[in-house]
Amino acid sequence: GADAVQATLEVGRGELPAALALLAELLREPAFPERELELLREEHLASLAEAGRDPQQVAFTAFRRRLAAFPEGDPRHVWLPQAKIAALAEVRAERLRELWE
């Protein structure tokens, strides 16, 4: 979700310590490069736009919102794709850096 971090590592057994050290560094000292952030934003915006047009996804979101009617600001709140798009448009690398510190 929007309030979680997920990482996957696929390495050989002998490379695991180095891979874990690299992952730890990325989580402790993220760079948030502008270009990468913009690419991720574009990908996520396209995915959200698609979800807003997909009848099955629209129905699933409505179902989840009905079952979990938590107010905005609550971590359990189920966002509409349009609200996610608006929030994502506001994300800036410098703000991410500030929040991470």
C-alpha positions as CSV (number, residue, x, y, z in Angstrom):
1,G,0.0,0.0,0.0
2,A,0.9,3.6,0.1
3,D,2.1,3.3,3.7
4,A,4.4,0.4,3.2
5,V,7.8,-0.6,1.8
6,Q,8.4,-3.9,0.1
7,A,11.6,-5.3,-1.3
8,T,12.6,-8.5,-3.0
9,L,16.1,-9.9,-3.2
10,E,17.1,-12.7,-5.5
11,V,20.7,-13.6,-5.0
12,G,22.9,-16.6,-4.6
13,R,23.6,-17.8,-1.1
14,G,27.2,-16.5,-1.1
15,E,26.0,-13.0,-2.2
16,L,23.3,-12.6,0.4
17,P,25.4,-10.7,3.0
18,A,26.4,-8.1,0.4
19,A,22.9,-7.8,-1.0
20,L,21.4,-7.3,2.5
21,A,24.1,-4.7,3.3
22,L,23.1,-2.9,0.0
23,L,19.4,-3.1,0.9
24,A,20.1,-1.7,4.4
25,E,22.0,1.2,2.9
26,L,19.2,2.0,0.4
27,L,16.7,2.0,3.3
28,R,18.8,4.1,5.6
29,E,20.1,6.6,3.1
30,P,17.8,6.8,0.1
31,A,18.8,9.2,-2.6
32,F,15.4,9.8,-4.2
33,P,16.8,10.8,-7.6
34,E,14.4,13.2,-9.4
35,R,14.5,11.2,-12.7
36,E,13.7,7.9,-11.0
37,L,11.0,9.4,-9.0
38,E,9.4,10.9,-12.1
39,L,9.6,7.5,-13.9
40,L,7.9,5.8,-11.0
41,R,5.3,8.5,-10.8
42,E,4.4,8.2,-14.5
43,E,4.2,4.4,-14.2
44,H,2.0,4.6,-11.1
45,L,-0.2,7.3,-12.6
46,A,-0.8,5.2,-15.7
47,S,-1.7,2.2,-13.5
48,L,-4.1,4.3,-11.4
49,A,-5.8,5.7,-14.6
50,E,-6.2,2.2,-15.8
51,A,-7.7,1.1,-12.5
52,G,-10.2,3.9,-12.7
53,R,-11.5,2.7,-16.0
54,D,-11.5,-1.1,-15.2
55,P,-15.0,-2.1,-14.0
56,Q,-13.7,-4.9,-11.9
57,Q,-11.2,-2.7,-10.1
58,V,-13.8,0.0,-9.6
59,A,-16.2,-2.6,-8.1
60,F,-13.5,-4.0,-5.9
61,T,-12.5,-0.5,-4.6
62,A,-16.2,0.3,-3.9
63,F,-16.5,-3.0,-2.0
64,R,-13.4,-2.4,0.0
65,R,-14.5,1.1,0.8
66,R,-17.9,-0.2,2.0
67,L,-16.3,-2.8,4.2
68,A,-13.6,-0.5,5.6
69,A,-15.2,2.9,5.9
70,F,-12.4,4.6,7.6
71,P,-11.9,8.4,7.3
72,E,-9.2,9.9,5.1
73,G,-6.0,10.2,7.2
74,D,-6.6,6.8,8.8
75,P,-4.0,4.3,7.5
76,R,-6.8,1.8,6.8
77,H,-8.7,4.3,4.5
78,V,-9.3,3.0,1.0
79,W,-8.5,5.7,-1.5
80,L,-10.3,6.2,-4.8
81,P,-7.9,6.2,-7.8
82,Q,-8.7,9.9,-8.4
83,A,-7.6,10.8,-4.9
84,K,-4.4,8.7,-5.3
85,I,-3.7,10.5,-8.6
86,A,-4.1,13.9,-6.9
87,A,-1.9,13.0,-4.0
88,L,0.8,11.5,-6.2
89,A,0.9,14.7,-8.2
90,E,2.1,16.5,-5.1
91,V,5.0,14.1,-4.3
92,R,8.4,15.8,-4.7
93,A,11.9,14.4,-4.0
94,E,12.9,17.1,-1.7
95,R,9.8,16.5,0.5
96,L,10.5,12.8,0.6
97,R,14.1,13.5,1.8
98,E,12.7,15.8,4.5
99,L,10.2,13.2,5.7
100,W,12.8,10.4,5.6
101,E,15.1,12.3,8.0
